[in-house]
Amino acid sequence: MNLPALSLQDRADARLKAIAARGIRSRIKADLKNGQITVGAVLAAAAQEPAVDRLKVCELLEALPGIGKVRATVIMSELGIAPTRRVRGLGVHQRRALVDYLGQGS
């Protein structure tokens, strides 16, 4: 499969879009760490914001206070969530189980 050749303007636009998406994900993780937003609220916001939708679940969990790589992996394993899963790939039951497990409302 050949990728289409992008003009310099198209590449610059894509680069700016990627930078903006990384900034949104970074703010979400900072807000989680500071307790300004809950996991339920992030999952709900993912429906409207594609950048949040692409956030990895393990990064979402690791942004929470007291949860590191090991604990995030254990939580995901207990809930039956694949280690490479992104927020957009979570099913309704997985989303509910994640919020219930963490004891956070939306």
C-alpha positions as CSV (number, residue, x, y, z in Angstrom):
1,M,0.0,0.0,0.0
2,N,1.5,3.3,-1.1
3,L,1.0,6.3,1.1
4,P,-0.1,9.5,-0.7
5,A,2.6,12.1,-1.1
6,L,1.9,15.0,1.2
7,S,2.7,18.6,0.4
8,L,4.8,20.7,2.8
9,Q,1.6,22.4,3.9
10,D,-0.2,19.1,4.5
11,R,2.7,17.9,6.6
12,A,2.8,21.1,8.6
13,D,-0.9,20.9,9.2
14,A,-0.6,17.3,10.4
15,R,2.3,18.2,12.7
16,L,0.3,21.0,14.3
17,K,-2.7,18.7,14.7
18,A,-0.5,16.1,16.4
19,I,1.1,18.6,18.7
20,A,-2.4,19.8,19.8
21,A,-3.6,16.3,20.4
22,R,-0.5,15.5,22.6
23,G,-1.2,18.7,24.5
24,I,-4.8,17.7,25.2
25,R,-3.7,14.2,26.4
26,S,-1.0,15.8,28.6
27,R,-3.5,18.2,30.2
28,I,-5.9,15.3,30.9
29,K,-3.2,13.3,32.6
30,A,-2.1,16.3,34.7
31,D,-5.8,16.9,35.7
32,L,-6.1,13.2,36.7
33,K,-2.9,13.4,38.8
34,N,-4.1,16.6,40.5
35,G,-7.6,15.1,41.2
36,Q,-9.3,17.8,39.1
37,I,-11.0,15.2,36.9
38,T,-12.2,11.6,37.4
39,V,-11.6,8.6,35.1
40,G,-15.4,8.5,34.5
41,A,-15.3,12.1,33.2
42,V,-12.4,11.3,31.0
43,L,-14.2,8.3,29.5
44,A,-17.2,10.4,28.9
45,A,-15.2,13.2,27.3
46,A,-13.6,10.7,24.9
47,A,-16.8,10.5,22.9
48,Q,-16.4,14.2,21.9
49,E,-12.7,14.5,21.7
50,P,-10.7,12.2,19.4
51,A,-7.4,13.1,21.1
52,V,-8.7,11.7,24.4
53,D,-10.1,8.7,22.5
54,R,-6.6,7.7,21.5
55,L,-5.2,7.8,25.0
56,K,-3.8,4.4,26.1
57,V,-5.7,2.9,29.1
58,C,-2.4,2.1,30.9
59,E,-1.3,5.8,30.6
60,L,-4.7,6.8,31.9
61,L,-4.3,4.6,35.0
62,E,-0.6,5.6,35.5
63,A,-1.7,9.2,35.6
64,L,-3.7,8.5,38.8
65,P,-2.0,9.1,42.1
66,G,-0.6,5.9,43.7
67,I,-0.8,3.9,40.5
68,G,2.4,3.0,38.6
69,K,3.2,0.7,35.8
70,V,2.9,-2.5,37.8
71,R,-0.4,-1.7,39.5
72,A,-1.9,-0.4,36.2
73,T,-1.0,-3.7,34.6
74,V,-2.5,-5.7,37.4
75,I,-5.8,-3.6,37.3
76,M,-6.0,-4.1,33.5
77,S,-5.4,-7.8,33.8
78,E,-8.1,-8.2,36.5
79,L,-10.6,-6.3,34.4
80,G,-9.7,-8.2,31.2
81,I,-8.4,-5.2,29.4
82,A,-5.5,-5.8,26.9
83,P,-2.3,-4.0,27.7
84,T,-2.3,-2.2,24.4
85,R,-5.9,-1.1,24.6
86,R,-6.8,2.6,24.0
87,V,-9.8,4.4,25.5
88,R,-11.7,4.2,22.2
89,G,-11.4,0.4,22.3
90,L,-13.0,-0.1,25.7
91,G,-16.5,-1.7,25.6
92,V,-19.4,-0.4,27.7
93,H,-18.8,-3.1,30.4
94,Q,-15.1,-2.5,30.5
95,R,-15.7,1.2,31.0
96,R,-18.2,0.6,33.8
97,A,-15.9,-2.0,35.4
98,L,-12.9,0.4,35.3
99,V,-14.9,3.2,37.0
100,D,-16.4,0.8,39.6
101,Y,-12.9,-0.7,40.3
102,L,-11.4,2.7,40.9
103,G,-14.5,3.8,43.0
104,Q,-14.9,7.0,40.9
105,G,-18.2,8.4,39.6
106,S,-18.5,10.3,36.3
